[in-house]
Amino acid sequence: MSDSKLPHLSVVVTCFNCPDYVGDAIRSVARQSFRDFECVIVDDASTDHSAAVVQQTLDELADSRFRLIRLEKNVGQTGATRRGLAETKAPFVCFLDSDDLWNEDFLERHLAAHLNESYAVGFTACNARLIDGQGALIAGGVYWFGKDRAVADRGVLAPIDPARVPELDPQSESAKWARQISYRLYTRRLVHWVWVSTSSMMFRRSLIDLVFPSDDEVFRLHMDFYIVVMAQMVAGSLLIDEPLYAYRLHGLNGAADNPVLGGRLHLSARNWGSTHARMLDRMLDAMIEQRARFVISLGEKQYSRMLLRMRAARANPLIGWVFILRSWLI
């Protein structure tokens, strides 16, 4: 069907006190090779001049696809994203943090991955370059992307593919990597993290509508963990091994506040144990309270399997394996 019409895309950018970077983030959306999208920027009641920077950027672009929504009250990451979603309607949606940058082919590559002929996944995710506050490269990729992090950290003499080492051009002060076109279907229904951030992803809107959290206060900052784990449990993902965006580490990130030292990458100095446990409890509560919605969308068997896997993640290892075994028997 070569004459099929490609879908419209939605982009939601949320911003809170990020005047130094939000303009560049918006311009990275405007440069996309795929042009049929709408972009809503939600300023979450910034207390500095972030909203003015956004408005100035939009005035410079003079592009009707972009619009700004200014919230009078700060509602956090989830609430701001919810407002942006309410203003959009495309069948695929992406979320860009106000300090990150997309490559020009980000939307094009993700949409192409979604439209593969093999498997309709719930979301796609790519690897990331790491940059500092001035936009300088500090790492070519995130080593755990698409891997069991514990296994990746045990490598002693792991070979490095020469194709993954860039050619440097000192004259233009740039780095050029060989293009990697590698896709991996990821269907494991376990609670762990193999992705980078929601800035690296494109979701089916129908999936986001199902798994988006109902509580803005509990998830003021860590919405990504909630929606990604839930989305993976429901529908699986497709991993694009090539970095298609830049994740910025500038020292004031809400979560990733550690410097890159080399070796194992601890992006955050925080203890995430209690945060993850609280989120998993909320996921379980949502699945139980909204059982009818999930069963309609997933069917009774898949819903029961998902519920058991989530309970396994909150139990001690022995009881957890009992839940896992029970899920296999359904």
RODO-2510 file (C-alpha; in nm, 4 decimals, decimal comma):
residues 330
     n   res          X          Y          Z
     1     m     0,0000     0,0000     0,0000
     2     s     0,2481     0,2617    -0,1179
     3     d    -0,0259     0,5256    -0,1317
     4     s    -0,1202     0,4905     0,2363
     5     k    -0,1331     0,8127     0,4368
     6     l     0,1163     0,8451     0,7204
     7     p    -0,0255     0,9289     1,0648
     8     h    -0,0128     1,2698     1,2291
     9     l     0,2149     1,2915     1,5378
    10     s     0,1864     1,4774     1,8687
    11     v     0,4776     1,6161     2,0698
    12     v     0,4469     1,7335     2,4308
    13     v     0,7317     1,9383     2,5815
    14     t     0,7088     2,0173     2,9531
    15     c     0,9154     2,2924     3,1114
    16     f     0,9802     2,4159     3,4636
    17     n     1,2569     2,6689     3,5272
    18     c     1,4722     2,5681     3,2306
    19     p     1,5410     2,8947     3,0434
    20     d     1,8927     2,8017     2,9319
    21     y     1,7890     2,4926     2,7344
    22     v     1,4191     2,4956     2,6464
    23     g     1,4677     2,7099     2,3364
    24     d     1,7164     2,4619     2,1902
    25     a     1,4820     2,1734     2,2742
    26     i     1,1964     2,3389     2,0842
    27     r     1,4207     2,4188     1,7879
    28     s     1,5262     2,0526     1,7724
    29     v     1,1571     1,9664     1,7246
    30     a     1,1173     2,2314     1,4562
    31     r     1,4106     2,0826     1,2589
    32     q     1,2479     1,7399     1,2256
    33     s     1,2587     1,5821     0,8796
    34     f     0,9068     1,4442     0,9394
    35     r     0,6861     1,7511     0,9216
    36     d     0,3306     1,6378     1,0006
    37     f     0,3181     1,6957     1,3756
    38     e     0,1760     1,9264     1,6409
    39     c     0,3829     2,0423     1,9372
    40     v     0,2454     2,1681     2,2668
    41     i     0,4865     2,3250     2,5159
    42     v     0,3506     2,3321     2,8714
    43     d     0,5180     2,5743     3,1097
    44     d     0,4516     2,4380     3,4573
    45     a     0,4233     2,7760     3,6335
    46     s     0,7950     2,8501     3,6079
    47     t     0,9194     3,1055     3,8608
    48     d     1,1855     3,2439     3,6256
    49     h     1,1733     3,3671     3,2648
    50     s     1,1341     3,0210     3,1045
    51     a     0,7892     3,1010     2,9630
    52     a     0,9261     3,4201     2,8063
    53     v     1,2053     3,2188     2,6427
    54     v     0,9502     2,9716     2,5060
    55     q     0,7347     3,2523     2,3686
    56     q     1,0341     3,4258     2,2105
    57     t     1,1376     3,0975     2,0457
    58     l     0,7869     3,0430     1,9087
    59     d     0,7770     3,4003     1,7798
    60     e     1,1043     3,3386     1,5961
    61     l     0,9773     3,0122     1,4472
    62     a     0,6394     3,1566     1,3470
    63     d     0,5163     2,7999     1,3036
    64     s     0,1472     2,7233     1,3591
    65     r     0,2305     2,3657     1,4611
    66     f     0,3704     2,4981     1,7913
    67     r     0,1787     2,6506     2,0796
    68     l     0,2459     2,7376     2,4432
    69     i     0,0255     2,6639     2,7426
    70     r     0,1163     2,8426     3,0660
    71     l    -0,0107     2,6894     3,3893
    72     e    -0,0898     2,9237     3,6758
    73     k    -0,0155     2,6576     3,9383
    74     n     0,2764     2,4172     3,9429
    75     v     0,1426     2,0627     3,9039
    76     g     0,4637     1,8640     3,8432
    77     q     0,5744     1,6457     3,5540
    78     t     0,2657     1,4261     3,5414
    79     g     0,0147     1,7083     3,5693
    80     a     0,1917     1,9178     3,3063
    81     t     0,2119     1,6208     3,0702
    82     r    -0,1559     1,5439     3,1302
    83     r    -0,2446     1,9000     3,0262
    84     g    -0,0337     1,8656     2,7125
    85     l    -0,2015     1,5361     2,6249
    86     a    -0,5433     1,6980     2,6642
    87     e    -0,4440     1,9454     2,3918
    88     t    -0,3294     1,6800     2,1421
    89     k    -0,5023     1,4015     1,9524
    90     a    -0,2624     1,2231     1,7124
    91     p    -0,2389     0,8394     1,7233
    92     f     0,1302     0,8561     1,8192
    93     v     0,2817     1,0837     2,0839
    94     c     0,6322     1,1745     2,2040
    95     f     0,7465     1,3517     2,5203
    96     l     1,0561     1,5736     2,5140
    97     d     1,2170     1,7054     2,8311
    98     s     1,3000     2,0746     2,8072
    99     d     1,6755     2,0178     2,8456
   100     d     1,7156     1,7383     2,5865
   101     l     1,7677     1,7559     2,2090
   102     w     1,6351     1,5403     1,9251
   103     n     1,8287     1,4515     1,6114
   104     e     1,6620     1,5790     1,2936
   105     d     1,5422     1,2285     1,1995
   106     f     1,4079     1,1356     1,5449
   107     l     1,0373     1,1386     1,4534
   108     e     1,0982     0,9839     1,1114
   109     r     1,3001     0,6916     1,2455
   110     h     1,0619     0,6190     1,5321
   111     l     0,7524     0,6280     1,3142
   112     a     0,9201     0,3994     1,0599
   113     a     0,9998     0,1553     1,3425
   114     h     0,6368     0,1589     1,4557
   115     l     0,5231     0,0841     1,1010
   116     n     0,7388    -0,2277     1,0628
   117     e     0,5712    -0,5309     0,9050
   118     s     0,6578    -0,7754     1,1832
   119     y     0,5109    -0,6598     1,5150
   120     a     0,2965    -0,3672     1,6321
   121     v     0,4637    -0,2605     1,9568
   122     g     0,3322    -0,0190     2,2157
   123     f     0,6333     0,2107     2,2071
   124     t     0,9724     0,2547     2,0467
   125     a     1,2881     0,3692     2,2268
   126     c     1,6360     0,4650     2,1101
   127     n     1,9778     0,5052     2,2677
   128     a     2,1199     0,8472     2,3595
   129     r     2,4335     1,0555     2,3341
   130     l     2,5231     1,2346     2,6581
   131     i     2,6016     1,6063     2,6462
   132     d     2,6925     1,8608     2,9115
   133     g     2,5354     2,1954     2,9890
   134     q     2,7198     2,3622     2,7008
   135     g     2,6148     2,0952     2,4492
   136     a     2,9548     1,9245     2,4335
   137     l     2,9587     1,5458     2,3907
   138     i     3,0664     1,3549     2,6995
   139     a     2,9586     0,9983     2,6041
   140     g     2,8635     0,8369     2,2744
   141     g     2,5869     0,6206     2,4169
   142     v     2,4334     0,4630     2,7270
   143     y     2,5896     0,1204     2,7775
   144     w     2,2942    -0,0477     2,9467
   145     f     2,0444     0,0359     2,6724
   146     g     1,8530    -0,2803     2,5836
   147     k     2,0533    -0,4937     2,8271
   148     d     2,0241    -0,6514     3,1667
   149     r     2,2300    -0,3941     3,3531
   150     a     2,3688    -0,6444     3,6047
   151     v     2,5036    -0,8577     3,3181
   152     a     2,6443    -0,5550     3,1349
   153     d     2,8321    -0,4467     3,4482
   154     r     3,0050    -0,7854     3,4831
   155     g     3,1964    -0,7564     3,1552
   156     v     3,5747    -0,7699     3,2104
   157     l     3,7189    -0,7765     2,8583
   158     a     3,4108    -0,7028     2,6532
   159     p     3,5067    -0,6175     2,2928
   160     i     3,4137    -0,2777     2,1496
   161     d     3,2853    -0,2825     1,7919
   162     p     3,5140    -0,0501     1,5889
   163     a     3,2039     0,0753     1,4038
   164     r     3,0840     0,2259     1,7323
   165     v     3,3956     0,4442     1,7666
   166     p     3,3451     0,7789     1,5889
   167     e     3,5691     0,9557     1,3428
   168     l     3,6670     1,2962     1,4786
   169     d     3,6973     1,6046     1,2631
   170     p     3,9156     1,8498     1,4573
   171     q     3,8551     2,1266     1,2019
   172     s     3,4780     2,1293     1,2483
   173     e     3,5047     2,0040     1,6080
   174     s     3,2554     1,7254     1,5348
   175     a     3,2265     1,3488     1,5685
   176     k     3,0802     1,1167     1,3066
   177     w     2,9578     0,7663     1,3855
   178     a     2,8807     0,4953     1,1317
   179     r     2,5048     0,4651     1,0960
   180     q     2,3606     0,1728     1,2904
   181     i     2,0280     0,0332     1,1717
   182     s     1,9548    -0,2298     1,4320
   183     y     1,6129    -0,2995     1,5850
   184     r     1,5297    -0,5391     1,8662
   185     l     1,1858    -0,6510     1,9745
   186     y     1,1599    -0,6446     2,3531
   187     t     0,8676    -0,8396     2,4944
   188     r     0,9826    -0,9364     2,8458
   189     r     0,7139    -0,8660     3,1041
   190     l     0,9393    -0,7984     3,4023
   191     v     0,9817    -0,4842     3,6120
   192     h     1,3278    -0,3546     3,5282
   193     w     1,4787    -0,0710     3,3233
   194     v     1,6569    -0,1158     2,9896
   195     w     1,5708     0,2222     2,8318
   196     v     1,7096     0,5767     2,8726
   197     s     1,4319     0,8347     2,9248
   198     t     1,0914     0,9208     2,7826
   199     s     1,2628     1,1742     2,5527
   200     s     1,3890     0,8666     2,3638
   201     m     1,0435     0,7209     2,2990
   202     m     0,7362     0,7302     2,0769
   203     f     0,4134     0,5840     2,2190
   204     r     0,0833     0,4767     2,0732
   205     r    -0,1668     0,7249     2,2117
   206     s    -0,4170     0,4484     2,2878
   207     l    -0,1563     0,2845     2,5129
   208     i    -0,0762     0,6110     2,6938
   209     d    -0,4473     0,6663     2,7554
   210     l    -0,4630     0,3233     2,9222
   211     v    -0,1524     0,3390     3,1432
   212     f    -0,1160     0,7095     3,2283
   213     p    -0,1272     0,7617     3,6074
   214     s    -0,4356     0,9184     3,7601
   215     d    -0,2511     1,0863     4,0496
   216     d    -0,0457     1,3987     3,9709
   217     e     0,0977     1,4479     4,3196
   218     v     0,2544     1,1046     4,3677
   219     f     0,4310     1,1226     4,0332
   220     r     0,5383     1,4857     4,0247
   221     l     0,8853     1,3915     3,9001
   222     h     0,9156     1,0232     3,8080
   223     m     0,6293     0,9750     3,5646
   224     d     0,8614     0,8026     3,3146
   225     f     0,9182     0,4973     3,5331
   226     y     0,5464     0,4503     3,5845
   227     i     0,4285     0,4823     3,2254
   228     v     0,7204     0,2923     3,0693
   229     v     0,6974    -0,0077     3,3015
   230     m     0,3204    -0,0201     3,2604
   231     a     0,3471     0,0204     2,8829
   232     q     0,6061    -0,2565     2,8595
   233     m     0,3890    -0,4880     3,0651
   234     v     0,0910    -0,4214     2,8387
   235     a     0,2399    -0,4094     2,4912
   236     g     0,6183    -0,4476     2,4702
   237     s     0,8633    -0,2194     2,2918
   238     l     1,0959    -0,1984     1,9935
   239     l     1,4521    -0,0846     2,0628
   240     i     1,6436     0,1273     1,8131
   241     d     2,0101     0,0752     1,8959
   242     e     2,1260     0,3995     1,7342
   243     p     2,1291     0,7162     1,9507
   244     l     1,8739     0,9552     1,8016
   245     y     1,8760     1,2202     2,0718
   246     a     2,1018     1,3895     2,3262
   247     y     2,0403     1,3532     2,6984
   248     r     2,1777     1,6600     2,8740
   249     l     2,3587     1,6352     3,2078
   250     h     2,3965     1,9916     3,3335
   251     g     2,4142     1,9418     3,7105
   252     l     2,0617     2,0646     3,7840
   253     n     1,8644     1,7722     3,6412
   254     g     1,5638     1,6660     3,8435
   255     a     1,6792     1,3042     3,8588
   256     a     2,0156     1,2556     3,6841
   257     d     2,2353     1,4650     3,9131
   258     n     2,5619     1,2677     3,9036
   259     p     2,8660     1,3430     3,6829
   260     v     2,9901     1,0884     3,4289
   261     l     3,2961     0,9308     3,5893
   262     g     3,3356     0,6419     3,3453
   263     g     3,2697     0,2773     3,4263
   264     r     2,9292     0,1968     3,5672
   265     l     2,7039     0,4933     3,5049
   266     h     2,5174     0,6047     3,8167
   267     l     2,3130     0,8926     3,6793
   268     s     2,1529     0,9619     4,0159
   269     a     2,2965     0,9764     4,3658
   270     r     1,9568     0,9089     4,5196
   271     n     1,8313     0,5891     4,6761
   272     w     1,5453     0,4913     4,4467
   273     g     1,4269     0,1921     4,6482
   274     s     1,1384     0,3640     4,8270
   275     t     1,0375     0,5600     4,5153
   276     h     1,0188     0,2477     4,3008
   277     a     0,8279     0,0593     4,5698
   278     r     0,5744     0,3397     4,6010
   279     m     0,5257     0,3522     4,2258
   280     l     0,4811    -0,0232     4,1986
   281     d     0,2203    -0,0072     4,4738
   282     r     0,0373     0,2622     4,2778
   283     m     0,0538     0,0532     3,9601
   284     l    -0,1000    -0,2414     4,1419
   285     d    -0,3689    -0,0193     4,2911
   286     a    -0,4514     0,1227     3,9467
   287     m    -0,4753    -0,2221     3,7893
   288     i    -0,7068    -0,3456     4,0633
   289     e    -0,9237    -0,0314     4,0784
   290     q    -0,9495    -0,0085     3,6991
   291     r    -0,9760    -0,3812     3,6353
   292     a    -1,2605    -0,3475     3,3863
   293     r    -1,0653    -0,1054     3,1640
   294     f    -0,7580    -0,3283     3,1599
   295     v    -0,9534    -0,6467     3,0956
   296     i    -1,1369    -0,4875     2,8033
   297     s    -0,8055    -0,3751     2,6541
   298     l    -0,5927    -0,6812     2,7349
   299     g    -0,8269    -0,9739     2,7867
   300     e    -0,8632    -1,1681     3,1103
   301     k    -0,5529    -1,3859     3,0673
   302     q    -0,3073    -1,1105     2,9853
   303     y    -0,4488    -0,8926     3,2618
   304     s    -0,4032    -1,1754     3,5151
   305     r    -0,0467    -1,2393     3,3980
   306     m     0,0395    -0,8709     3,4256
   307     l    -0,1083    -0,8460     3,7739
   308     l     0,0935    -1,1478     3,8912
   309     r     0,4160    -1,0077     3,7444
   310     m     0,3585    -0,6762     3,9210
   311     r     0,2934    -0,8569     4,2482
   312     a     0,6128    -1,0545     4,1959
   313     a     0,8087    -0,7293     4,1732
   314     r     0,6795    -0,6245     4,5169
   315     a     0,7301    -0,9592     4,6927
   316     n     1,0442    -1,1124     4,8429
   317     p     1,2431    -1,3250     4,5918
   318     l     1,0931    -1,6591     4,6974
   319     i     0,7309    -1,5431     4,6908
   320     g     0,8088    -1,3477     4,3769
   321     w     0,9037    -1,6653     4,1916
   322     v     0,5774    -1,8233     4,3013
   323     f     0,3905    -1,5352     4,1353
   324     i     0,6060    -1,5704     3,8217
   325     l     0,5357    -1,9451     3,8011
   326     r     0,1656    -1,8834     3,8442
   327     s     0,1760    -1,6323     3,5581
   328     w     0,3378    -1,8931     3,3300
   329     l     0,0577    -2,1399     3,4052
   330     i    -0,2210    -1,9068     3,2917
***
